[in-house]
Amino acid sequence: MRIEQYISQLLYRYQCVTVPGFGAFLTENRPAQLVEETHTFYPPKKVVLFNFHLKNNDGLLANQLAHGEKISYEQAVTLLENEVATWKIALQKNEAISLKNIGKLSLNSEKNIVFEPIDQLNYAMTSFGLTSFVSPRIKREVYKEEVEKIEEKAPIVFTPERRATPWLKYAAIFAFSIGIAGYFGNQWHQTKIASETLLVEKAVQQKVENKIQEATFFIENPLPSVSLTIKEEKTERHYHVVAGAYKENNNAERALQSLLKLGYEAKIISPNKYGLHPVLYGSYASLEEAKTALQTIKQAHNKEAWMLVLDLEN
């Protein structure tokens, strides 16, 4: 006869269920729990403990057994005594006793009873239907919006022009010459892929514009301007190197005049959707030309310069 089903029934309603002559199963209420290491949530539960010092018969288990088996109280007590005798013999043989929905009993090296409760069953009636679950860590992205005017806090500062080292000057001239030669040598190829490249760059530019509120620039160590006169056909220039975008038109005009004095073909274009006035270093017909110019400007003048892809009239 197996009595663990009656013990399990009583544990839902009582805090202590004693097995006469053997020990008592106790319950302990524990609150909801979060294990951060595994991101696991556990509902409030009633865990089962065992105390082998409580052995006196309180009649609770015997009455439950008599009612369930429809026998007399005395017969129930006899059945409990026989079951306890069977448990003790098994423990003396170093065999573990598994009680369904309760746990496992065994002897340790000191011949004391050790109880290992199961975690699958929750005896707390208020938590009926609630189970543990694992929730993955929530990933949050914080976007910081610039709300103050940059030019008011950090106005444009132009430092005195420093003469570039000879090798840097000649390298700039050489790089610019290579770009011009590549333009004429690859005109047919550029025309073929222009439409596809323009679509891609416009998509990228849209993402850039969404993140730009205001911008400013600081120009140090400018390279001397290089003037080359090249007779070429009128072409559309979709690629532009931007020095900055300004909310105030007079600030944009001041930046424009400074760039013109440095020899750039600078200009101010129409305000963008944020109401800012972009100031350009220059415009270019091919992506390679724009990349070469942007790299040179970032190295010598303005690390914050960026590329804009936009249809503008020549």
Buried (B, 14 or more C-beta within 10 A) or exposed (E): EEBBBBBBBBBBEBBBBBBBBBBBBBBEEEEEEEEEEEEEBBBBBBBBEBBBEBBEBBBBBBBBBBEEBEEEEEBBBEBBBEBBEEBBEBBEEEEEBEBEBBBEBBBEEEEEBBBEBBEEBBBBEEBEEBEBEEEEEEEEEEEEEEEEBBBEEEEBEEEEEEEBEEEBBEBBBEEBEEBBEBBEEBBEEBEEEBEEBBEEBEEEBEEEBEEBBBBBBBBBEBBBEEEEEEEEEEBEBBBBBBBBBBBEEEBBBBBBEBBEEBEBEBBBBEBBEEEBBBBBBBBBBBBBBBBBBBEBBBEBBBEEBBBBBBEBEE
